[in-house]
Amino acid sequence: MLLSPPSPHHAPGALPEPMRDPRPGLGTESRIWLVRHARVSAPDTAYGDDDVPLSEEGQAQTDAVERGIRGLLQPSVVVASPLIRARAMGEAIARGTGAPLRFDPRLKEMNRGAWQGLERTEYAERWRGVAGEYWADPLNWRGHSGESEAMLVERTFPVLQEVAREAAGGVGVIAAHRQVIRCLVAAALGLPPGRSHGLQLDPAHAVLLADTGDRWSLLRTNIATPGAPHMTEPDSGPVADVPTRKP
């Protein structure tokens, strides 16, 4: 099922991906876990920022994260989207770690405009129909009358910066959504949209960003238990759990 735009390499008439500068680091020396919510009860629709609840499987996944992080993660703050699915993850992490928790509406998922609530088969078909248009200006495209990626970054990136400052020298956690996390990572690193759409992030999994000196770094991706040690530490190249697949 197509959940994101077709690859730019397959979109007729698409222009080369735009270069983008990475967002400068703040020098806080903090590490921020960005955790995606677990599975929801509406998996067959493009629910966007609708407030859909967790499925039974999703609740079990959320409970597993809470159990898994005990003794591993000691964040100074947890900030979550107020939407039920991400709220539950934020609450679970706060319970599992004893960290203070707050909710921030700026972390809500991307609004899909007229496409929101569509069955995923129709959603995928619409993406195929506008692929060339999207890839001509992927950061600003709003063909569904919802939010663009640029708009999403504008409202969410200040939250990442605030958490980094609050967790200076330590660890912070953001519990949010697939598109929010994808766009934050892409903006921090300067990834073009095509590469960012290839970032693997399963439900109830996390990525780890570090604010070191004047830049952001992606340290780990698609982690089921934030704070768990690497399974392997290779002598060179990316750590084993950082995927290198292309979109």
Rosetta blueprint (number, residue, H / E / L):
1 M L
2 L L
3 L L
4 S L
5 P L
6 P L
7 S L
8 P H
9 H H
10 H H
11 A L
12 P L
13 G L
14 A L
15 L L
16 P L
17 E L
18 P L
19 M L
20 R L
21 D L
22 P L
23 R L
24 P L
25 G L
26 L L
27 G L
28 T L
29 E L
30 S E
31 R E
32 I E
33 W E
34 L E
35 V E
36 R E
37 H L
38 A L
39 R L
40 V E
41 S L
42 A L
43 P L
44 D L
45 T E
46 A L
47 Y L
48 G L
49 D L
50 D L
51 D L
52 V L
53 P L
54 L E
55 S L
56 E H
57 E H
58 G H
59 Q H
60 A H
61 Q H
62 T H
63 D H
64 A H
65 V H
66 E H
67 R H
68 G H
69 I H
70 R L
71 G L
72 L L
73 L L
74 Q L
75 P L
76 S L
77 V E
78 V E
79 V E
80 A E
81 S L
82 P L
83 L L
84 I H
85 R H
86 A H
87 R H
88 A H
89 M H
90 G H
91 E H
92 A H
93 I H
94 A H
95 R H
96 G H
97 T H
98 G L
99 A L
100 P L
101 L E
102 R E
103 F E
104 D L
105 P H
106 R H
107 L H
108 K L
109 E L
110 M L
111 N L
112 R L
113 G H
114 A H
115 W H
116 Q L
117 G L
118 L L
119 E E
120 R H
121 T H
122 E H
123 Y H
124 A H
125 E H
126 R H
127 W H
128 R H
129 G H
130 V H
131 A H
132 G H
133 E H
134 Y H
135 W H
136 A H
137 D L
138 P L
139 L L
140 N L
141 W L
142 R L
143 G L
144 H L
145 S L
146 G L
147 E L
148 S L
149 E H
150 A H
151 M H
152 L H
153 V H
154 E H
155 R H
156 T H
157 F H
158 P H
159 V H
160 L H
161 Q H
162 E H
163 V H
164 A H
165 R H
166 E H
167 A L
168 A L
169 G L
170 G L
171 V E
172 G E
173 V E
174 I E
175 A E
176 A E
177 H L
178 R H
179 Q H
180 V H
181 I H
182 R H
183 C H
184 L H
185 V H
186 A H
187 A H
188 A H
189 L H
190 G L
191 L L
192 P L
193 P H
194 G H
195 R H
196 S H
197 H H
198 G L
199 L L
200 Q L
201 L L
202 D L
203 P L
204 A L
205 H L
206 A E
207 V E
208 L E
209 L E
210 A E
211 D E
212 T E
213 G L
214 D L
215 R E
216 W E
217 S E
218 L E
219 L E
220 R E
221 T E
222 N E
223 I E
224 A L
225 T L
226 P L
227 G L
228 A L
229 P L
230 H L
231 M L
232 T L
233 E L
234 P L
235 D L
236 S L
237 G L
238 P L
239 V L
240 A L
241 D L
242 V L
243 P L
244 T L
245 R L
246 K L
247 P L
